[in-house]
């Protein structure tokens, strides 16, 4: 059985990770990062210094950094620059594709979002037991998410959109996608994402669709394209029972 073919979205998460590493390392270049984290890739040949340019390929979305063991590059960088690994490991990437299963899995993923966990849940003691209590999806939550520049905020929003599918809630779907549109300006202001934001929006727009309810048992899925790499704004309707 062959290895799964990587898509542009797969490489986008690697690009987001590279940018997060670069920002945390003081806006370091691909050359500087390779020198710091992969010094053995530099060789002297015929009096000239040569390198693999692996980090250039991370930057350009042509190679995905490995993250399987503690010896892999993502884990090694995380050891020196804590907080960088989440840009690659974020549940956002699975949520874009809809690979989040059920309500329990979604709730678990939402609780894993450290930067916004306090906005989404209240940790309380009930009958001697510690419980996570989900807070309402309301204006307070929206304002809180908009105030935090983090991939965790965007992940929470897209996970809520997927949760709406699982529980068949048009209200939650509308709330989450409104939050997504509002949060785009924040994404564009993040140094880790601003130059790949339009490509990320394209994948979200085409995979996480708006709903237009025809009646209680039937809806239309509406693709609303953000102003993006194709500078497109369009509606595409497809029936969904």
C-alpha positions in Angstrom: 0.0 0.0 0.0 1.5 3.3 -1.1 2.1 6.4 1.0 -0.7 8.9 1.0 -0.1 11.6 -1.5 0.4 15.0 0.1 -1.9 17.8 -0.9 -1.3 21.6 -1.0 -3.2 21.8 2.4 -0.7 19.4 3.9 2.2 21.6 2.7 0.4 24.7 4.0 0.6 23.4 7.5 4.3 23.0 7.0 4.6 26.5 5.7 2.7 27.8 8.7 5.1 25.9 11.0 8.2 27.3 9.2 6.9 30.8 9.6 6.1 30.3 13.2 9.7 29.0 13.8 11.1 31.9 11.8 9.1 34.5 13.8 10.1 33.0 17.2 13.7 32.8 16.1 13.7 36.6 15.3 12.5 36.4 11.7 15.3 34.1 10.8 15.9 33.1 7.2 15.7 29.5 5.9 19.5 29.5 5.7 19.8 30.6 9.3 17.3 28.0 10.5 19.0 25.2 8.6 22.3 26.3 10.0 20.9 26.2 13.6 18.8 23.1 13.4 20.4 21.0 10.6 24.1 21.9 10.8 25.1 18.5 9.4 23.4 19.4 6.1 26.2 21.9 5.4 29.2 20.5 3.6 32.4 21.9 2.1 32.9 20.8 -1.5 35.5 22.1 -3.8 36.1 24.9 -1.4 32.5 26.0 -1.4 29.9 25.7 1.4 26.9 23.7 0.2 23.6 22.8 2.0 20.6 20.7 1.4 18.2 23.7 1.2 15.7 21.5 3.1 14.4 24.6 5.0 13.9 26.5 1.8 11.5 23.7 0.8 9.7 23.9 4.1 9.3 27.7 3.5 8.0 27.2 -0.1 5.6 24.4 0.6 7.6 21.7 -1.2 8.5 19.5 1.7 6.6 18.6 4.9 8.7 18.6 8.1 8.7 15.2 9.9 6.9 14.9 13.2 6.7 11.2 14.1 9.3 10.8 16.9 11.1 12.9 19.4 14.1 12.9 17.1 12.2 14.5 14.2 12.7 18.1 13.3 9.4 19.4 14.6 10.0 18.0 18.1 13.6 19.1 18.1 12.7 22.7 17.3 9.9 22.6 19.8 12.5 21.8 22.5 14.3 25.1 21.7 11.3 27.2 20.6 8.3 26.1 22.6 5.0 26.7 21.0 6.1 26.2 17.4 4.9 22.6 17.0 1.2 23.6 17.4 1.3 25.3 14.1 1.8 21.9 12.4 -0.1 19.8 14.9 -3.2 22.0 15.2 -6.5 20.2 14.8 -7.4 23.0 12.3 -5.9 21.0 9.5 -8.0 17.9 10.1 -11.1 20.1 10.7 -10.7 21.7 7.3 -11.0 18.3 5.8 -13.8 17.2 8.1 -11.7 14.4 9.7 -12.9 15.0 13.3 -15.4 12.1 13.8 -18.0 12.9 16.4 -19.0 15.3 19.2 -16.7 13.6 21.8 -13.6 13.9 19.5 -14.5 17.6 18.7 -14.9 18.4 22.4 -11.6 16.8 23.2 -9.9 18.7 20.4 -11.5 22.0 21.6 -10.1 21.3 25.1 -6.7 20.8 23.7 -6.6 24.4 22.4 -4.6 26.0 25.2 -4.8 29.6 24.0 -8.6 29.6 24.0 -9.5 26.9 26.4 -10.7 29.4 29.0 -13.1 31.0 26.5 -14.7 27.7 25.5 -14.9 25.8 28.9 -15.3 26.4 32.6 -13.5 23.9 34.8 -15.8 23.2 37.7 -16.2 20.7 40.6 -19.6 18.9 40.7 -20.4 16.3 43.3 -16.7 16.0 44.1 -15.7 15.5 40.5 -13.8 17.8 38.2 -15.8 18.6 35.0 -15.3 20.7 31.9 -18.4 22.7 31.3 -18.9 24.1 27.8 -19.6 27.8 27.7 -22.2 29.2 25.3 -21.4 30.2 21.7 -22.3 33.9 22.1 -21.0 37.4 21.7 -18.7 37.0 24.6 -17.0 34.0 23.1 -16.8 35.7 19.7 -15.2 38.8 21.1 -12.8 36.7 23.1 -11.7 34.7 20.0 -11.3 37.8 17.9 -9.0 39.2 20.6 -6.5 36.4 20.5 -4.0 36.1 17.6 -3.5 32.4 17.6 -4.0 29.4 15.3 -6.0 28.0 18.3 -8.7 30.6 17.7 -9.1 29.7 14.0 -9.1 26.0 14.9 -11.8 26.5 17.5 -14.0 28.3 15.0 -13.6 25.6 12.3 -14.1 22.8 14.8 -17.4 24.5 15.9 -18.5 24.6 12.3 -17.8 20.8 12.1 -19.6 20.3 15.3 -22.7 21.9 13.8 -22.6 19.2 11.1 -22.5 16.5 13.7 -25.4 17.8 15.8 -27.3 19.3 12.8 -27.4 22.8 14.2 -27.9 25.6 11.6 -27.6 28.1 14.4 -24.1 26.9 15.5 -23.1 26.7 11.8 -24.2 30.2 11.2 -22.4 31.4 14.3 -19.1 29.6 13.5 -19.0 30.8 9.9 -19.8 34.3 10.9 -16.9 34.1 13.4 -14.7 32.7 10.6 -15.4 35.7 8.3 -14.8 38.1 11.2 -11.5 36.3 12.1 -10.0 36.6 8.7 -8.7 40.1 9.4 -7.0 38.7 12.5 -5.4 35.9 10.4 -4.1 38.5 7.9 -2.4 40.3 10.8 -0.5 37.3 12.1 3.1 37.2 11.0 3.0 33.4 10.9 0.1 33.3 8.4 -0.4 36.6 6.6 1.4 35.7 3.4 -0.4 32.3 3.1 -3.7 33.4 4.5 -5.5 33.5 1.2 -4.5 30.0 0.4 -5.7 28.8 3.8 -9.0 30.6 3.3 -9.4 29.0 -0.1 -9.3 25.5 1.5 -11.6 26.5 4.2 -14.1 28.1 1.8 -14.3 25.1 -0.4 -14.5 22.5 2.4 -16.5 24.2 5.2 -19.6 25.5 3.4 -22.3 27.8 4.5 -25.9 26.4 4.8 -29.0 27.8 3.2 -32.0 26.0 4.8 -34.7 25.2 2.3 -36.9 23.5 4.9 -36.4 21.5 8.1 -35.2 18.5 6.2 -33.3 20.0 3.3 -30.5 22.5 2.9 -28.3 23.9 0.2 -24.5 24.1 0.8 -23.2 27.5 -0.2 -19.6 28.1 -1.1 -18.7 31.7 -0.3 -15.2 32.5 -1.5 -13.2 35.0 0.4 -11.2 37.7 -1.5 -8.3 35.4 -2.1 -5.6 34.4 -4.5 -8.1 34.4 -7.3 -9.8 37.6 -6.0 -13.0 35.7 -6.3 -16.4 36.3 -4.7 -19.0 33.8 -5.8 -21.8 31.5 -4.6 -22.0 27.9 -5.6 -25.1 26.0 -4.5 -25.3 22.3 -4.1 -28.2 20.4 -2.6 -27.7 18.4 0.6 -30.3 16.3 2.3 
